[in-house]
Amino acid sequence: MAGARRATSRLERGPARVPCALGSGLAPRAAPGTAQRRPTLVPTPLTPGLARSPGLRPGPWRHPRGQNRRPGGRAARRGGGASTRPQPGVRRGWGRSRTAAARPRETLSQPPPRAPPAQCSCAPPSLYSRGGSGAFSTRAQPGGSDSGPSIPLATMSASWILVLCLGVCLLLLTEPAGSEGAVPIAITCFTRGLDIRKEKADVLCPGGCSLEEFSVFGNIVYASVSSICGAAIHRGVISKSGGPVRIYSLPGRENYSSVVANGIQSQTLSRWSASFTVTKGKSGSQEATGQAASTARPATGKRLKKTPEKKTGNKDCKADIAFLIDGSFNIGQRRFNLQKNFVGKVALMLGIGTEGPHVGLVQASEHPKIEFYLKNFTSAKDVLFAIKEVGFRGGNSNTGKALKHTAQKFFTTDAGVRKGIPKVVVVFIDGWPSDDIEEAGIVAREFGVNVFIVSVAKPIPEELGMVQDVAFIDKAVCRSNGFFSYHMPNWFGTTKYVKPLVQKLCSHEQMMCSKTCYNSVNIAFLIDGSSSVGDSNFRLMLEFVSNIAKTFEISDIGAKIAAVQFTYDQHMEFGFTDYTTKENVLAVIRNIRYMSGGTATGDAISFTVRNVFGPVRDSPNKNFLVIVTDGQSYDDVRGPAAAAHDAGITIFSVGVAWAPLDDLKDMASKPKESHAFFTREFTGLEPIVSDVIRGICRDFLESQQ
């Protein structure tokens, strides 16, 4: 009765505060307004008791139907009686018994509902009463039944209860890592999307990054190889001063578009395995700086890793190389993958870097496709990733079409071609090409591209009837001297062929096709300024000269242009060394003033040979003279023209209106038919531009044989 009176008095006082010590069998106090189950003590062999509450589940799982039962009832466990027979209406569980009707049904698929975050209250030991059996018991809850099993005093001291209580409170109240309040991860200007291995992450971009150094592929959705900060600036999420960015990982896709936005030119990419997009991130406590900083964790005493710098690469192997791989049905999917592995090994051994070789990839099939350009990747790791992502296209092996496309479209300044660096195409042919490759080889040589051909599985005698040109290799390579051709018997065991091919690609002194008609010529224009021309027609003649001049790569080490206007007298408008940029040359041509007077073409030729070509007689460039006149000369042209021919100067003569055809042929170099041109009207000069340019390149190539 005394015990009952004590319990009643406690109920009258109101709800009791319950300690939340781990192992005490007591649950944390629920938030105000939240219903909470009565704490139940479940003694186990390992712990004095575990709370069966919404917040803490018992360690050993109890089957809902009472399996794994422990023999003996409450009386047996307390030493009072030996009978283990259960009483009617009572189910016996592990470590306790309660009325089956009062016990809620629990299954593994239906765990008890979780309460809102608990508010811990650690009560001192004085809140517990010592019962007649020497045990601490919980305070009764309003509306609850009698108290549950007791905890022996000897098994846990009051101090341990307090310590464990504080520990559980810390676990419950501590905010999990990676929550919304987490500090953004500080990254560098060159951190890529693939470097962040999370579906969603907040990062902090530094300020002061150079926009020209960003590599960005796509628009809105970016390939994971893109710079995160570059994509954020391109998207308009942050400015050049940096700031917080949230990145979301997305699946890979095809055809990443190229768009100019916020000062950044994104690049096209045919395919990549993963993507990401960016939005405005939440501000953290860090400031945007130029280097990555530590985030949530305190300093551990370890030295921070330095930001990796871009590798310069193999400086002894400077070359701009395009790998033209076979993607036709001739090679098939399996050998196509072996081909990619070989190309990857070659790229790795080349030593790709900012100051070393740069590589790109073109796939030849029914229609050629540029997979990536020279400027897209400047590290071997990125190139290997890009090669791995290239998919098999199929179709006919139109290698000639692909080679011509590569020579004309791949090696451009916008695509990353560097000035003064040899341009190389490595063509992989499995079997033989489906189209004519000779013409493509000529175009490549005209553009200064050194063509290497790696042939695999040459056609056997029975297959030669299907080959358009048996000697297709010698007609396509830069020179048919054996240096530019390479053969492998098959695609298996190709590792031993990697190093010899790399040595060829790095032999700059052997790149004989690097010198082209566009960068290795001196062209002088001899312009008729006589009174029969007239001012308006004179402007058409200057336009003709400009259209030819702008085709060539004018520089101090490249092509050079000069101009002389003549009547009875001669006037040097500018010489070969006066202007070394295309812009300046074209500007001065436009500003040439019309002289007007007679026509002395012979004297003008002699003047030009002596005063224009004389100072550059030791130049390695080939010399050309283009004469434009509209009438018959008052002096002899045959002698001065012959002297110019003997000096190694190739002459193209262009006549308009009343210019005698005999004079034009006397001045022109041999063969006369391809070096002399005539048109009745000054407007007819425009179609002759391409004929003169083609003739200059043809003569240049013949001189290099």
C-alpha positions as CSV (number, residue, x, y, z in Angstrom):
1,M,0.0,0.0,0.0
2,A,2.9,2.3,0.8
3,G,4.3,1.7,-2.7
4,A,0.9,2.4,-4.2
5,R,0.5,5.6,-2.3
6,R,3.9,6.7,-3.5
7,A,3.0,6.0,-7.1
8,T,-0.3,7.9,-6.7
9,S,1.4,10.9,-5.3
10,R,3.8,11.0,-8.2
11,L,0.9,10.8,-10.7
12,E,-0.7,13.8,-9.0
13,R,2.4,15.8,-9.4
14,G,2.3,15.6,-13.2
15,P,4.4,14.0,-16.0
16,A,7.8,12.9,-14.9
17,R,11.1,13.8,-16.7
18,V,12.6,10.7,-18.2
19,P,16.4,10.2,-18.6
20,C,17.6,9.3,-22.1
21,A,20.7,7.3,-21.3
22,L,21.6,4.6,-23.7
23,G,21.0,1.3,-22.2
24,S,18.8,2.6,-19.4
25,G,15.6,1.5,-21.2
26,L,14.2,5.0,-21.1
27,A,13.0,7.0,-24.1
28,P,13.8,10.7,-24.8
29,R,11.1,13.2,-24.0
30,A,9.1,14.0,-27.1
31,A,8.5,17.5,-28.3
32,P,5.6,19.5,-26.9
33,G,2.3,18.4,-28.3
34,T,3.6,15.0,-29.5
35,A,2.2,11.8,-28.1
36,Q,4.7,9.4,-26.7
37,R,4.5,5.8,-25.8
38,R,5.2,4.8,-22.3
39,P,8.9,3.8,-21.9
40,T,9.3,0.1,-21.4
41,L,12.4,-1.6,-19.9
42,V,13.6,-4.7,-21.7
43,P,16.6,-6.2,-19.9
44,T,19.1,-8.2,-22.1
45,P,22.2,-10.1,-21.3
46,L,24.3,-7.3,-22.8
47,T,22.6,-4.2,-21.5
48,P,20.4,-3.4,-18.5
49,G,17.6,-2.4,-20.8
50,L,16.7,-0.9,-24.2
51,A,13.9,1.6,-24.8
52,R,11.0,0.5,-26.9
53,S,10.2,3.9,-28.0
54,P,9.6,5.8,-31.3
55,G,13.2,7.2,-31.1
56,L,15.2,4.2,-29.9
57,R,14.5,0.6,-31.1
58,P,15.8,-2.4,-29.1
59,G,19.0,-3.9,-30.3
60,P,18.0,-7.6,-30.4
61,W,15.0,-7.8,-32.6
62,R,12.0,-9.6,-31.1
63,H,9.7,-11.7,-33.3
64,P,6.1,-10.4,-33.2
65,R,4.7,-13.9,-32.6
66,G,7.0,-14.7,-29.7
67,Q,9.6,-16.9,-31.2
68,N,13.1,-17.1,-29.7
69,R,11.4,-17.1,-26.3
70,R,13.4,-17.3,-23.1
71,P,12.2,-20.1,-20.8
72,G,10.6,-19.1,-17.5
73,G,8.2,-16.5,-16.5
74,R,8.6,-13.5,-14.3
75,A,8.3,-15.6,-11.2
76,A,10.9,-18.1,-12.4
77,R,13.4,-15.2,-13.2
78,R,12.9,-13.7,-9.8
79,G,13.5,-17.1,-8.2
80,G,10.0,-17.6,-6.9
81,G,8.7,-21.0,-8.3
82,A,9.9,-23.4,-10.9
83,S,6.9,-23.6,-13.1
84,T,7.3,-22.3,-16.7
85,R,3.7,-22.9,-17.9
86,P,2.2,-19.7,-19.3
87,Q,-0.9,-18.4,-17.8
88,P,-4.1,-18.1,-19.9
89,G,-4.3,-15.0,-22.0
90,V,-0.6,-14.1,-21.4
91,R,2.1,-14.3,-24.1
92,R,5.6,-14.6,-23.1
93,G,8.3,-12.7,-25.0
94,W,12.1,-12.4,-24.7
95,G,12.9,-10.9,-21.3
96,R,9.4,-9.8,-20.3
97,S,5.7,-10.8,-20.5
98,R,2.6,-8.8,-21.1
99,T,-0.9,-9.4,-22.0
100,A,-1.2,-10.3,-25.6
101,A,-4.2,-8.1,-26.1
102,A,-2.4,-5.1,-24.7
103,R,0.7,-5.6,-26.9
104,P,0.6,-3.7,-30.3
105,R,1.2,-5.9,-33.3
106,E,4.6,-5.2,-34.8
107,T,6.1,-6.6,-38.0
108,L,9.4,-6.2,-39.8
109,S,7.7,-4.5,-42.7
110,Q,5.8,-2.1,-40.3
111,P,8.2,-0.6,-37.9
112,P,6.8,1.7,-35.2
113,P,6.4,5.3,-36.3
114,R,9.3,7.7,-35.6
115,A,8.5,10.6,-33.3
116,P,9.7,14.2,-34.1
117,P,13.3,15.0,-33.0
118,A,13.6,14.3,-29.3
119,Q,14.4,16.8,-26.6
120,C,16.7,15.1,-24.1
121,S,16.3,15.6,-20.4
122,C,18.9,14.0,-18.1
123,A,17.5,13.6,-14.6
124,P,19.7,13.0,-11.6
125,P,19.6,9.7,-9.8
126,S,17.5,11.2,-7.0
127,L,14.5,11.1,-9.2
128,Y,14.4,7.3,-8.9
129,S,13.1,5.4,-5.9
130,R,14.6,2.3,-4.4
131,G,12.0,-0.5,-4.4
132,G,11.8,-3.4,-2.0
133,S,13.8,-5.6,-4.4
134,G,16.7,-3.2,-4.7
135,A,15.9,-1.8,-8.2
136,F,15.4,1.6,-9.8
137,S,11.9,2.0,-11.4
138,T,10.6,4.5,-13.8
139,R,8.0,7.2,-12.9
140,A,4.5,6.3,-13.9
141,Q,3.2,8.2,-16.9
142,P,-0.3,9.8,-17.0
143,G,-2.7,7.3,-18.3
144,G,-0.1,4.5,-18.2
145,S,-0.3,1.1,-16.5
146,D,1.9,-0.2,-13.8
147,S,5.6,0.3,-14.2
148,G,7.7,-2.2,-16.2
149,P,10.6,-4.4,-15.1
150,S,13.1,-2.9,-12.9
151,I,16.9,-2.4,-13.3
152,P,19.2,-3.8,-10.7
153,L,21.2,-1.2,-8.9
154,A,24.4,-3.1,-9.2
155,T,24.4,-3.2,-13.0
156,M,24.6,0.5,-13.6
157,S,25.7,3.4,-11.3
158,A,24.1,6.8,-11.4
159,S,27.2,8.4,-12.9
160,W,27.2,6.0,-15.9
161,I,23.5,6.8,-16.5
162,L,24.3,10.5,-16.6
163,V,27.3,10.1,-19.0
164,L,25.4,7.9,-21.4
165,C,22.5,10.2,-21.3
166,L,24.6,13.1,-22.4
167,G,26.1,11.1,-25.2
168,V,22.7,10.1,-26.6
169,C,21.6,13.7,-26.4
170,L,24.6,14.8,-28.5
171,L,23.8,12.2,-31.1
172,L,20.2,13.2,-31.4
173,L,20.8,16.9,-31.4
174,T,23.8,17.1,-33.7
175,E,23.0,18.2,-37.3
176,P,24.1,15.6,-39.8
177,A,26.9,16.3,-42.2
178,G,26.0,17.4,-45.7
179,S,22.9,19.2,-44.6
180,E,21.7,22.5,-46.0
181,G,23.9,24.3,-43.4
182,A,27.1,22.7,-44.6
183,V,29.9,24.9,-45.8
184,P,30.4,24.9,-49.6
185,I,33.4,23.0,-50.9
186,A,36.1,25.4,-52.1
187,I,37.3,24.5,-55.6
188,T,39.8,25.9,-58.2
189,C,39.3,27.5,-61.5
190,F,40.0,24.2,-63.3
191,T,38.0,21.7,-61.1
192,R,35.8,19.7,-63.5
193,G,32.4,18.2,-63.0
194,L,33.8,14.7,-63.0
195,D,35.9,15.6,-60.0
196,I,32.8,16.1,-57.8
197,R,31.4,12.6,-57.2
198,K,28.1,13.6,-55.7
199,E,24.6,13.9,-57.2
200,K,24.2,17.4,-55.6
201,A,27.0,19.5,-54.1
202,D,27.5,23.1,-53.1
203,V,30.9,24.5,-54.2
204,L,32.7,27.8,-54.0
205,C,34.3,29.2,-57.1
206,P,37.3,31.5,-56.7
207,G,37.6,34.9,-58.3
208,G,40.1,36.1,-60.8
209,C,40.0,33.1,-63.2
210,S,41.0,33.8,-66.8
211,L,38.1,33.3,-69.1
212,E,40.4,32.1,-71.9
213,E,41.6,29.2,-69.8
214,F,38.2,27.7,-69.2
215,S,37.2,24.5,-71.0
216,V,33.4,24.4,-71.3
217,F,31.5,21.9,-73.4
218,G,27.8,22.5,-74.0
219,N,25.1,24.9,-72.9
220,I,22.9,24.7,-69.9
221,V,23.7,21.0,-69.7
222,Y,27.5,20.6,-69.7
223,A,29.8,17.6,-70.3
224,S,31.3,16.5,-67.0
225,V,34.8,17.2,-68.4
226,S,33.9,20.9,-68.3
227,S,35.2,23.4,-65.7
228,I,32.5,23.9,-63.1
229,C,33.4,27.6,-62.6
230,G,33.6,28.1,-66.3
231,A,30.1,26.6,-66.8
232,A,28.8,28.7,-63.9
233,I,30.1,31.9,-65.5
234,H,28.9,30.8,-69.0
235,R,25.4,30.0,-67.5
236,G,25.3,33.4,-65.7
237,V,25.1,31.9,-62.2
238,I,28.2,33.8,-61.0
239,S,30.5,36.5,-62.4
240,K,34.2,36.6,-62.9
241,S,34.6,37.5,-59.2
242,G,33.5,33.9,-58.2
243,G,30.9,32.8,-55.7
244,P,28.8,29.9,-54.5
245,V,27.5,27.4,-57.1
246,R,25.3,24.3,-56.7
247,I,26.1,21.5,-59.1
248,Y,23.7,18.7,-60.1
249,S,24.9,15.5,-61.7
250,L,23.1,14.4,-64.9
251,P,23.4,11.4,-67.3
252,G,25.6,11.6,-70.3
253,R,24.3,12.7,-73.7
254,E,25.3,13.4,-77.3
255,N,25.8,16.6,-79.3
256,Y,26.8,19.2,-76.7
257,S,26.3,22.5,-78.4
258,S,28.6,25.5,-78.7
259,V,27.4,28.9,-77.5
260,V,29.1,32.2,-76.7
261,A,27.8,33.6,-73.4
262,N,29.2,35.9,-70.8
263,G,32.6,36.1,-72.5
264,I,33.1,32.3,-72.7
265,Q,32.9,30.3,-75.9
266,S,31.7,26.8,-75.1
267,Q,32.8,24.0,-77.4
268,T,31.0,21.3,-79.2
269,L,31.4,17.6,-78.1
270,S,29.8,14.7,-79.9
271,R,29.3,12.5,-76.9
272,W,30.2,12.2,-73.2
273,S,29.3,9.7,-70.5
274,A,28.2,12.2,-67.8
275,S,26.8,15.7,-67.6
276,F,26.0,18.4,-65.0
277,T,24.1,21.6,-64.7
278,V,24.6,24.5,-62.3
279,T,22.4,26.9,-60.3
280,K,23.0,29.6,-57.8
281,G,24.4,28.2,-54.6
282,K,24.0,29.2,-51.0
283,S,26.6,31.5,-49.5
284,G,29.1,29.9,-47.0
285,S,31.4,31.4,-44.5
286,Q,34.4,31.3,-46.9
287,E,35.5,34.0,-49.2
288,A,36.2,33.4,-52.9
289,T,39.9,33.2,-53.3
290,G,42.2,31.9,-56.0
291,Q,43.0,28.7,-54.1
292,A,41.0,25.8,-52.6
293,A,40.6,26.0,-48.9
294,S,39.7,23.6,-46.1
295,T,35.9,23.4,-45.5
296,A,34.1,21.7,-42.6
297,R,37.0,19.9,-41.0
298,P,39.6,21.6,-38.8
299,A,43.3,21.5,-39.6
300,T,44.8,18.1,-38.9
301,G,48.5,19.1,-39.2
302,K,48.8,17.6,-42.7
303,R,50.2,19.6,-45.5
304,L,47.5,20.6,-48.1
305,K,48.0,19.3,-51.6
306,K,49.0,21.9,-54.1
307,T,46.6,22.7,-56.9
308,P,47.8,20.6,-59.9
309,E,49.2,22.7,-62.7
310,K,48.7,22.0,-66.4
311,K,51.5,19.9,-67.7
312,T,53.6,21.4,-70.4
313,G,54.1,18.1,-72.2
314,N,56.9,16.9,-74.4
315,K,58.5,20.1,-75.7
316,D,60.7,18.1,-78.1
317,C,57.7,16.8,-79.9
318,K,55.7,19.9,-80.8
319,A,53.1,18.9,-83.4
320,D,49.4,19.4,-84.1
321,I,48.1,15.8,-84.8
322,A,44.8,14.6,-86.1
323,F,44.1,10.9,-85.7
324,L,41.8,9.8,-88.6
325,I,40.4,6.5,-87.4
326,D,38.4,4.0,-89.5
327,G,34.8,3.7,-88.4
328,S,33.4,1.8,-91.3
329,F,31.8,-1.6,-91.5
330,N,35.1,-2.8,-92.9
331,I,36.7,-2.7,-89.5
332,G,33.6,-3.7,-87.4
333,Q,32.8,-2.9,-83.7
334,R,35.4,-5.2,-82.1
335,R,38.4,-4.1,-84.1
336,F,37.2,-0.5,-83.8
337,N,37.6,-0.8,-80.1
338,L,41.1,-2.3,-80.5
339,Q,41.9,0.6,-82.8
340,K,40.8,3.1,-80.2
341,N,43.1,1.3,-77.6
342,F,46.0,1.7,-79.9
343,V,45.4,5.4,-80.6
344,G,45.1,5.9,-76.8
345,K,48.5,4.3,-76.3
346,V,50.1,6.5,-79.0
347,A,48.5,9.6,-77.5
348,L,49.8,8.7,-74.0
349,M,53.4,8.1,-75.2
350,L,53.4,11.4,-77.3
351,G,53.5,13.5,-74.1
352,I,50.5,15.7,-74.7
353,G,50.7,19.1,-72.9
354,T,50.3,22.8,-73.3
355,E,53.8,23.2,-74.9
356,G,54.0,19.7,-76.3
357,P,51.9,17.9,-79.0
358,H,48.1,18.6,-79.3
359,V,45.8,15.9,-80.7
360,G,42.3,15.7,-82.1
361,L,40.2,12.9,-83.5
362,V,38.2,12.4,-86.7
363,Q,36.2,9.3,-87.6
364,A,35.9,8.2,-91.2
365,S,32.8,6.4,-92.2
366,E,30.0,7.2,-94.7
367,H,30.4,10.9,-93.7
368,P,33.4,12.2,-91.7
369,K,32.8,13.4,-88.2
370,I,35.2,15.5,-86.1
371,E,35.0,13.9,-82.6
372,F,37.1,16.6,-80.9
373,Y,39.5,19.4,-81.9
374,L,43.1,20.2,-81.0
375,K,42.1,22.9,-78.5
376,N,39.6,20.7,-76.6
377,F,42.1,18.8,-74.5
378,T,45.7,19.5,-73.4
379,S,46.3,16.5,-71.1
380,A,46.7,12.8,-71.9
381,K,44.2,11.9,-69.3
382,D,41.4,14.0,-70.9
383,V,42.3,12.7,-74.3
384,L,42.1,9.1,-73.2
385,F,38.6,9.8,-71.7
386,A,37.5,11.4,-75.0
387,I,38.8,8.6,-77.1
388,K,37.0,6.1,-74.9
389,E,33.7,7.9,-75.4
390,V,33.9,7.8,-79.3
391,G,31.1,5.6,-80.7
392,F,31.2,3.3,-83.7
393,R,29.4,4.9,-86.8
394,G,29.6,2.2,-89.5
395,G,29.1,2.8,-93.3
396,N,31.6,2.8,-96.1
397,S,35.2,3.6,-95.5
398,N,35.3,6.9,-97.4
399,T,38.8,7.7,-96.2
400,G,39.5,10.1,-99.1
401,K,36.5,12.2,-98.2
402,A,37.4,12.2,-94.6
403,L,41.1,13.2,-95.3
404,K,40.0,16.1,-97.5
405,H,37.6,17.3,-94.8
406,T,40.2,17.1,-92.2
407,A,42.8,19.1,-94.2
408,Q,40.3,21.8,-94.9
409,K,38.2,22.0,-91.8
410,F,40.2,20.6,-88.9
411,F,43.4,22.6,-89.1
412,T,42.1,26.1,-88.5
413,T,43.1,28.8,-86.0
414,D,39.7,28.6,-84.4
415,A,40.1,24.8,-83.9
416,G,43.4,25.3,-82.0
417,V,46.1,25.2,-84.7
418,R,49.3,26.8,-83.5
419,K,51.5,29.0,-85.7
420,G,54.8,27.4,-86.9
421,I,53.9,23.9,-85.5
422,P,53.9,21.0,-88.0
423,K,50.4,19.7,-88.9
424,V,50.1,16.0,-89.1
425,V,47.3,13.5,-90.0
426,V,47.6,9.9,-89.0
427,V,45.2,7.9,-91.2
428,F,44.2,4.4,-90.1
429,I,43.0,2.2,-92.9
430,D,41.7,-1.3,-92.2
431,G,41.8,-3.0,-95.6
432,W,41.4,-0.4,-98.3
433,P,39.5,2.9,-98.8
434,S,36.1,2.9,-100.6
435,D,36.8,6.1,-102.5
436,D,39.7,8.0,-104.3
437,I,42.3,9.1,-101.8
438,E,44.9,10.6,-104.2
439,E,43.1,13.9,-104.6
440,A,42.7,14.2,-100.9
441,G,46.4,13.7,-100.5
442,I,47.1,16.5,-102.9
443,V,44.7,18.9,-101.0
444,A,46.4,17.9,-97.7
445,R,49.9,18.7,-99.1
446,E,48.6,22.1,-100.4
447,F,47.4,22.9,-96.9
448,G,50.8,21.9,-95.4
449,V,49.5,18.7,-93.7
450,N,51.9,15.8,-93.3
451,V,49.9,12.7,-94.1
452,F,50.9,9.4,-92.4
453,I,49.0,6.2,-93.3
454,V,48.9,3.3,-90.9
455,S,47.6,0.3,-92.8
456,V,46.3,-2.8,-91.1
457,A,45.5,-6.1,-92.9
458,K,46.5,-5.1,-96.4
459,P,44.3,-6.6,-99.2
460,I,45.3,-10.1,-100.2
461,P,45.8,-11.0,-103.9
462,E,42.2,-12.2,-104.2
463,E,40.9,-8.9,-102.9
464,L,43.0,-6.6,-105.2
465,G,40.3,-6.6,-107.8
466,M,38.0,-4.6,-105.4
467,V,40.6,-1.9,-104.7
468,Q,40.3,1.2,-106.9
469,D,44.0,2.0,-106.8
470,V,46.5,-0.5,-105.5
471,A,49.1,2.2,-104.9
472,F,46.7,4.3,-102.8
473,I,49.2,4.6,-99.9
474,D,52.0,6.2,-102.0
475,K,49.7,8.6,-103.6
476,A,48.1,9.8,-100.4
477,V,51.2,10.2,-98.0
478,C,53.3,13.4,-97.9
479,R,56.2,11.7,-99.6
480,S,56.5,8.2,-101.1
481,N,59.8,7.5,-99.4
482,G,58.7,4.9,-96.9
483,F,58.9,7.3,-93.9
484,F,55.2,8.3,-94.0
485,S,53.7,4.8,-94.3
486,Y,53.4,2.3,-91.5
487,H,52.0,-1.2,-91.5
488,M,50.7,-3.6,-88.8
489,P,49.5,-7.1,-89.6
490,N,46.4,-6.9,-87.4
491,W,45.0,-5.2,-84.3
492,F,46.2,-7.7,-81.8
493,G,49.5,-7.3,-79.9
494,T,50.0,-3.7,-81.2
495,T,51.9,-2.4,-78.2
496,K,55.3,-3.0,-79.9
497,Y,54.2,-0.7,-82.8
498,V,53.5,2.3,-80.6
499,K,57.0,3.6,-80.0
500,P,58.2,3.4,-83.6
501,L,55.2,5.4,-84.7
502,V,55.6,8.0,-82.0
503,Q,59.3,8.5,-83.1
504,K,58.1,9.2,-86.6
505,L,55.5,11.7,-85.5
506,C,58.1,13.6,-83.4
507,S,60.7,13.8,-86.2
508,H,60.2,17.4,-87.2
509,E,63.1,17.5,-89.6
510,Q,61.3,14.9,-91.7
511,M,58.0,16.8,-92.0
512,M,58.6,17.9,-95.5
513,C,55.0,18.9,-96.2
514,S,54.9,21.5,-93.4
515,K,56.2,24.1,-95.9
516,T,53.3,25.1,-98.2
517,C,52.6,27.5,-101.0
518,Y,50.6,29.5,-98.5
519,N,53.4,30.1,-96.1
520,S,56.6,29.8,-98.2
521,V,56.3,32.2,-101.1
522,N,57.3,35.7,-102.1
523,I,54.7,37.3,-104.4
524,A,55.2,40.7,-106.1
525,F,52.4,42.4,-108.0
526,L,53.3,44.7,-111.0
527,I,50.2,46.9,-111.5
528,D,49.5,48.9,-114.7
529,G,48.7,52.5,-113.8
530,S,48.5,53.9,-117.3
531,S,45.9,56.4,-118.4
532,S,44.0,53.8,-120.5
533,V,43.0,52.0,-117.2
534,G,41.0,54.8,-115.5
535,D,40.4,55.3,-111.8
536,S,37.4,53.0,-111.4
537,N,39.0,50.1,-113.3
538,F,42.2,50.7,-111.3
539,R,40.2,50.0,-108.1
540,L,39.0,46.7,-109.6
541,M,42.7,45.8,-110.3
542,L,43.6,46.6,-106.6
543,E,40.7,44.4,-105.5
544,F,42.1,41.6,-107.7
545,V,45.5,42.0,-106.0
546,S,43.9,42.0,-102.5
547,N,41.9,38.8,-103.1
548,I,45.1,37.0,-104.1
549,A,47.2,38.4,-101.3
550,K,44.7,37.6,-98.5
551,T,44.8,33.9,-99.3
552,F,48.4,33.5,-98.1
553,E,49.8,33.3,-94.6
554,I,51.6,36.6,-94.4
555,S,54.2,37.0,-91.6
556,D,57.8,37.7,-90.9
557,I,58.6,33.9,-91.3
558,G,55.8,33.1,-93.8
559,A,54.6,34.5,-97.1
560,K,55.6,38.0,-98.2
561,I,53.9,40.5,-100.5
562,A,55.2,43.5,-102.5
563,A,53.6,45.8,-105.0
564,V,55.0,48.1,-107.8
565,Q,52.9,50.5,-110.0
566,F,54.2,51.4,-113.4
567,T,53.5,53.8,-116.3
568,Y,56.6,55.1,-118.1
569,D,58.0,55.3,-114.6
570,Q,58.0,52.8,-111.8
571,H,56.9,53.4,-108.2
572,M,57.5,50.9,-105.5
573,E,54.4,51.0,-103.3
574,F,56.0,48.6,-100.7
575,G,58.6,45.9,-100.5
576,F,58.7,42.4,-99.1
577,T,60.0,43.5,-95.7
578,D,57.9,46.6,-95.2
579,Y,54.8,44.9,-93.9
580,T,54.7,41.5,-92.1
581,T,51.0,41.2,-91.3
582,K,48.1,40.5,-93.6
583,E,46.0,43.4,-92.2
584,N,48.7,45.9,-92.9
585,V,49.4,44.6,-96.4
586,L,45.7,44.7,-97.3
587,A,45.3,48.2,-95.9
588,V,48.2,49.6,-97.9
589,I,47.0,48.0,-101.1
590,R,43.6,49.7,-100.7
591,N,45.4,53.1,-100.3
592,I,47.5,52.9,-103.5
593,R,46.9,56.1,-105.5
594,Y,46.4,55.9,-109.3
595,M,49.3,57.4,-111.2
596,S,48.1,57.6,-114.9
597,G,50.6,57.8,-117.8
598,G,52.1,55.6,-120.5
599,T,52.9,51.9,-120.5
600,A,56.5,50.6,-120.3
601,T,56.1,47.0,-119.1
602,G,59.6,45.8,-119.9
603,D,61.4,48.5,-117.8
604,A,58.9,47.8,-115.0
605,I,59.9,44.0,-115.0
606,S,63.6,44.9,-114.8
607,F,63.0,47.4,-112.0
608,T,61.1,44.8,-110.0
609,V,63.7,42.1,-110.4
610,R,66.4,44.5,-109.3
611,N,64.8,46.4,-106.5
612,V,62.1,44.1,-105.1
613,F,63.5,40.5,-105.5
614,G,67.2,41.6,-105.2
615,P,67.1,42.1,-101.4
616,V,65.5,38.7,-100.8
617,R,67.5,36.6,-103.2
618,D,68.7,34.4,-100.4
619,S,65.2,33.8,-99.0
620,P,64.0,30.2,-98.7
621,N,60.7,31.2,-100.2
622,K,59.9,30.6,-103.8
623,N,59.5,33.9,-105.8
624,F,56.5,34.8,-108.0
625,L,55.6,37.9,-110.1
626,V,52.0,38.6,-111.1
627,I,51.7,41.3,-113.9
628,V,48.4,43.0,-114.5
629,T,48.1,45.2,-117.6
630,D,45.5,46.5,-120.0
631,G,47.4,47.4,-123.1
632,Q,50.5,46.9,-125.3
633,S,53.9,47.9,-123.9
634,Y,55.9,50.6,-125.6
635,D,59.1,48.7,-125.0
636,D,60.4,45.1,-125.3
637,V,59.1,42.6,-122.7
638,R,60.7,39.4,-123.9
639,G,64.3,40.2,-122.7
640,P,63.4,41.4,-119.2
641,A,61.0,38.5,-118.8
642,A,63.7,36.0,-119.8
643,A,66.1,37.5,-117.2
644,A,63.4,37.2,-114.5
645,H,63.0,33.5,-115.4
646,D,66.7,32.9,-115.2
647,A,66.7,34.5,-111.7
648,G,64.2,31.8,-110.5
649,I,61.1,34.1,-110.7
650,T,57.9,32.5,-111.9
651,I,55.7,35.0,-113.9
652,F,52.0,35.0,-114.2
653,S,50.7,37.5,-116.8
654,V,47.1,38.8,-116.7
655,G,45.8,40.9,-119.6
656,V,42.6,43.0,-119.8
657,A,40.9,44.7,-122.8
658,W,43.6,45.7,-125.3
659,A,46.5,43.7,-123.9
660,P,48.1,41.7,-126.8
661,L,48.0,38.0,-126.2
662,D,51.5,37.6,-127.7
663,D,53.0,39.9,-125.0
664,L,51.2,38.0,-122.3
665,K,52.7,34.7,-123.5
666,D,56.2,36.2,-123.9
667,M,56.2,37.4,-120.3
668,A,54.6,34.2,-118.8
669,S,56.6,31.2,-117.5
670,K,56.2,27.8,-119.1
671,P,53.9,26.2,-119.8
672,K,52.5,29.4,-121.3
673,E,48.9,28.1,-121.3
674,S,48.7,27.8,-117.5
675,H,50.6,31.0,-116.7
676,A,48.9,33.6,-119.1
677,F,45.3,34.8,-118.6
678,F,43.1,37.2,-120.5
679,T,39.7,38.9,-119.9
680,R,37.9,41.5,-122.1
681,E,36.4,43.3,-119.1
682,F,37.9,44.4,-115.7
683,T,35.0,42.8,-114.0
684,G,36.3,39.5,-115.4
685,L,39.4,39.6,-113.1
686,E,37.5,38.1,-110.2
687,P,37.2,34.5,-111.7
688,I,41.0,34.5,-112.5
689,V,41.9,34.9,-108.8
690,S,41.5,31.2,-108.0
691,D,43.4,30.2,-111.2
692,V,46.4,32.3,-110.2
693,I,46.4,30.9,-106.6
694,R,46.1,27.3,-107.9
695,G,48.9,27.9,-110.3
696,I,51.2,29.3,-107.5
697,C,50.5,26.3,-105.3
698,R,51.1,23.9,-108.2
699,D,54.4,25.4,-109.1
700,F,55.5,25.5,-105.5
701,L,54.7,21.8,-105.0
702,E,56.6,20.9,-108.2
703,S,59.6,22.8,-107.0
704,Q,59.6,20.8,-103.7
705,Q,59.8,17.4,-105.4
